Amino acid sequence: MYPEEVVAPFREDLTSKGFKELTSAEEVDNQLNSNEGTKLVVINSVCGCAARNARPAAKMAIENDQKPDEIFTVFAGFHNEATNQVRKYCLPYPPSSPSMALFKDGKLVHFIERHHIEGQPAEVIAENLTEAFKEYC
C-alpha cells in the first residue's frame, strides 16, 4: 500500500475537479447499486500512464456538455477495499489500473482498460470517453 504523502497529489488531481472519492466497499456499493443515471469511475494509480494519460483524459472528458450524472474515483494501491469492489462491478474485465468504467442504470456500458491508456495521448482517451458519454449519458 502506498503512503498517503505519495498518493495525495495524484488523488487531488481528480478530486479537485469534482470526482468524489470512494474509500470503502460500502461506499462503492451505495453508489454503483443505484439503478438510475450514469456514473463514471476512474481507477486511479501512481503509474506514469495515469499521470500522463488517464487523469488528463478524464478531466478533459468531463468538460463537455454531455457527461455522466456523477463522477467517482478510487485509488489502486491505497483504497484497496474500494478498488477491489469497483473491479467486481467491472467483470468480466480483469483488474486494470488505471482504468475507467462508465455505468448506466446500474450496468457497466463502457470500459477503458490500462492497455487502451498506455501510449495513447490523453486527447484520444478523452475522445473515447466523450463518444461513450454521447451514447449513454
N, C-alpha and C positions, 0 to 999 in steps of 0.2 A: 504494500500500500504506500502510495506517495505521501510525503508530508504536506501539511496544509500550506506552508510557505511556498512550496514548489507549485502547487496547483492553483493557488488563489488567483494569480493574474489570468490564467487560462480560463477559469470558471467565470471570472468577472467580465471577460471578453464577450461572453454571451449574456450573462445576467444583466449587464449594464444596458443591453439593447432590448430588454423586456422578456427574455427567456426565463421562465420560472424553473428553479432548480428542484428536482425531485431527489430526496435523500434517503428514502426508505421504500421497502416493498409495498407497504401500506399506502404511501402517497402515490406510487405508480398505479396500484390497483384502483384507488379512488379516482384517478384521472382517466385511465385508459379503459375502465369498465363502463364508462358512460357510453350510452348508445346514441348520442346525438352530437352533431358538429364535427369539425375537423381539427386535428391536433398533430403538430409536428414535434417529434422528439429527436434531438441531436444527442448521440452518444459521443461525448467529448473525450479527448485524451491529451497526453503530453507530447505526443509524437509530432514530428515536423509537418506531416501532411495535414494534421489537424490545424496547425497554426497557419500554414501557407495556403491551404485549400479549403478545408471543411468549414472552419469558423467564418472566414470571409465570405464563403458562398452562402452560408445560412443567413448571415446578416444582409447580404445583397438581396437575397430572395424575398425576405420579409418586408422589404421596402416597396414592394409592388402593391397595387390596389387590391388585387385578388390574392388572399393569403389565408392561412388557417385561422380558425377561431381562437385557438390557443397555441402557444409555443412553449416547449419544455426542453430541459437538458438534464442529463445525468453524466457523471464523470467516472469513466472506467479507471480502475486502479485507485479510486478514492471513495466513492459511494458504491461499494461493490454490491450490496444488497439491492439497491435500486437498479443498478445497471443489469444485474442478473435477472431481475424481474421484468425489465423492459425487454430483454432478449427473449424471454418466454413469449411475449406478445409478437415478436418478430419471426417466430418459427414459420416456415422451415429454413429460413436463412440462418447460417451458422454465426456464432459470435464474431463481431467485427467492430473494431473501433479505430478511428472514428467511423461513424455511420449515421444515417438519417432515415427516420421512419415517419411516414405520413399515414394517419389513421382517419377514417371517415365512418361515423356512426358505429364506432367500436371495432372496426375491421381494418387490418393493415391493407392499404391500397397501393403504396409505393415505397420502395426501399432502395437506398443507395448504400452499397457495401464499400468497405475500405478499398478494394481493388478498383472501384469506379472513381475513387477520390485520389488515390496516389497518382502523381504525374499529370493530373488534369488541372488546367487553370481554374481558379475559383469561378471565373465568369462562366465556364462551361457547366460546372456543377450547379451554379445558381440558375442557369437557363434550364437545366434538367428539373430542378425543384419548381421553378416558375411554371413550366409546362404542366407539371403534376398539379400545381395549385389551380391552374386554369381548368383542368379536367375535373378535379374533385372538390374544390372549395367554392 
